[in-house]
Amino acid sequence: MPNNIVSTLIKLVVASLIVGFVMSYLNLTPRQAFESMGSAAVEVFEMGSSVFEWGFTYILLGAAVVIPIWLIAMGWKMLRNK
């Protein structure tokens, strides 16, 4: 079980990094994405980006897209298996 969790986390980080790079290429900044989500998200972004300047910004931006899609896919899979 732990190996599966680690593997899933690595896949999510890599997918988030790729999506973050693509969004950056399209000139969609993390600040723009989080400002549209509300002030709490902006505060979380500012705290996180000050800690991990380079990669964390792109991972966080990509995760804003990847994680909800992954959660929906996992929920859909669970519903189909019942």
N, C-alpha and C positions, 0 to 999 in steps of 0.2 A: 504493500500500500504506500509507504513513504516514497518509494521510487516513482510511482505513478504521480504523486503530488509534485515532486521535484520536476519531473518531466513536463507536467502541465504548466507549472510556473515558468519554466524556461521557455516553453512555446509561447506563452502569453507575453513574456518580456520581449522576445524576438519579434512577434507580430506587432506589438505596441511600438517598438523601435522603428520598424519598417513603415507603419502607418504614420508615425511622427515625422519621418523623413519625407514621405510623400506630401503630407500636409504642409511641411515647411517649403518644399519645392513649389507648391501651389500658392505660396505666400499667405497661408493661414497660420497665424501665430497662436501659440498657446494662450496668450492673454485674450485674444479675440474669442477663442472657443470658450474659455472659462467666464468671460464677462457676460456672455449670453446665458450662462447657467446660473448666475446670481453671485451675490457678494461673498457667500461662504466659500464657494469654489475658488474665487479670486484669492481669498486669504490663504487657502490650502495651497494653491499654486505658488504664491509668493514665498511661503515658508519652505516649500519643497525645492523650488528652483534656487533659493539661496544656499541650500545644503549641497545639492548635486547640480551644479551649473550646466554641464554639457549634456550628458545622456539622459538624465532624469527628466528634463524638459520634454524631450521627444518621446520618451517612454510614457510619460503622463498624458501627453497629447494623444498619442496613439491608443493608450488604454481607455481614454474616454470614448473611443469608438469600438475597440476590440472587446472589452469586458462585457458591455451590455449585449453585444451580438453573441458572445460565447454563452452568457447566461440564458439567453433566449433559446439558443440551440440545445443546451443541456436540458432545459425545461421541456422543450419539444420532444427530445429523445426519451425523457422519462415518461411523458404522457403517451407516447407511441408504444412503449414497452408494457404498459398496463393493460 
